[in-house]
Amino acid sequence: MKTENTHNQLTDWHIEQLLKPCFAPSADEIRLPKVPVRKSTRRLWINIARIGGVAAALIAGLFIIITPNNTAIAKTPEQIVIDALEKIEDVNSYRVYFTAKVKPAPTDVNDYYRIAKDGEDINGTLTFLKTEKNNKIIRVEWENGVTQLYDGKNYYEWEGTRRTDKQHCDSFHFLAISDIEKIRKIFKNAFKQNTASATIDPNNAVIAIAVNSDAFIDSPNLENTIIKATFSPSNGELSEAGLYEVKSSPWVSIVKIHRAKSNISISKKEIMAAPNKKHNKK
Amino acid sequence: MELNNKTTNPNQTLEAVITAELSAMYRYACYRLGERDAAQEVIQELYLKLHSKPTSEVRNLRCYIYRSLSNACSQALRERRKICFIDIDSLSDLTAEDLHPADFTQEQALISRLLAALPDEQSEVIRLHLHGECTFAEIADILDEPLPTVKSRYRYGIEHLRKGLQNKI
């Protein structure tokens, strides 16, 4: 028996030797991609671009659908919002002008800004372009000369004309804006769960409100936030839009959209171009 | 038999664990997928995916990484329609030259052929143990199976191959 067991053990050993790699390729062959370093697994801070982007998508869509003499007005307000989101897919480019309350990011975080309801107002422009290959490019230009760009794969940043490429991910993550289907589902589900509403106010303006959920914003520092958009009854133009914290009265505007232009004329080269303005540090 | 007794320090970051495991991960993926390029692609995509998810609540990062890697390889094989099974009896066709590979390509072909003769649950335990250098306890965690089951699968898999190659060694 011992001989048989020994024979079996030796043979099992032989099998293991056959299965153990001797010519395994070296891990030096692998080039791991560059990823933003997560400083914390808790997403403590608002992604200002995502907020701006989500609101921009909503606003751009609603801006398109709400036009004078549009028979869509005959639909329910909820349907108007849903239809507007459906239309967003047809938009290849847009630009949104916004104001956001921000504070400088902490010194141990390699990033520029953090949303804060007690922050200072700073103006910005968000430009979106969907290329022929369905690649989504987003560019944010702050009034102080900081420019942030995401081309679907890489992040680029400048202070004025100087490249900085800060390593971050929490404050520059445009995935929500690039995932229109997700936004559409969010609102559809929000309407079903009664966490969104669309109404026509006494002045016949269409007002759409969605209660913030983790799908939009993930921050313990901002509770009870909503996205609200209002359109003028006379010409269907956007009169007000933004992200508000409704915990206190009056509501605090966190991000406010002033204007949105859809289907703007901009090329991939233009949206990806390095800025040529100086950085005006505040 | 335990090849090593690696445990994950809860204070280690995801980056540190991946760096420490990269060789074993690449080895596992290369022999699982059969191609260096495919293995590199899977690991690169997995690297990005792991960094996009919160891991502070993960109890054992190393097991979490290998579980993810195993799933990613399975997915890649499904997409490439490269899952194949062979009969254990076909191992009798292996030549002496087959059993003494001279490079990665020959070795990977041999190992793939041997493991294709086993049920998935046995071959995966063998891969994780011999290629991924995972302990049986870690494999039990990765596959969410009882430890005795994992050990049995390993033993039966080796025994199955031993019987199939009885006259070759």
Interface residues (C-beta under 8 A of the other chain):
Chain A: N8 T11 D12 H14 I15 E16 L18 L19 K20 P21 C22 F23 A24 P25 S26 A27 E29 I30 R31 L32 P33 V35 P36 V37 R38 T41 R42 R43
Chain B: E15 I18 L22 S23 M25 Y26 R27 C30 Y31 R36 A39 Q40 I43 Q44 Y47 L48 H51 P54 T55 S56 L99 P101 D103 F104 E107 L110 I111 L114 L115 I126 L130 H131 I158 E159 L161 R162 L165 Q166 I169
